[in-house]
Amino acid sequence: MGRVSKKNINQKFQLELEEQFSFLIQSLTSKIETLSFLNEFLTIEEKIMLGKRLVLYMMLYKNFTSSQIHAALAMSYETIRWYKEVFKNKSEVFKHTIERLIKREKIEEF
């Protein structure tokens, strides 16, 4: 699980961090470069957490039940309930991105 300091940081600094991270991700030019960077940058726990969150959003988009999500991802029902609420308030851009990932998944099945 990711560890975040409870100490608040300046909002301007937070925005600068987000901008730098966004720039970094956009600057990666190939799949190999991206995978290499992420493998070195993220811890094992962060990779698992982010992967499970991504699959969770895909399952929520496809209207899986809480029981199905619980069985597949070993998440608590409370966590699933919380993310269902969060997902409802996500932007259409976010949901469209999840939809693109689902379409890619279906294409790769062939």
Order of alpha helices (4+ residues) and beta strands (2+ residues): alpha-alpha-alpha-alpha-alpha-alpha
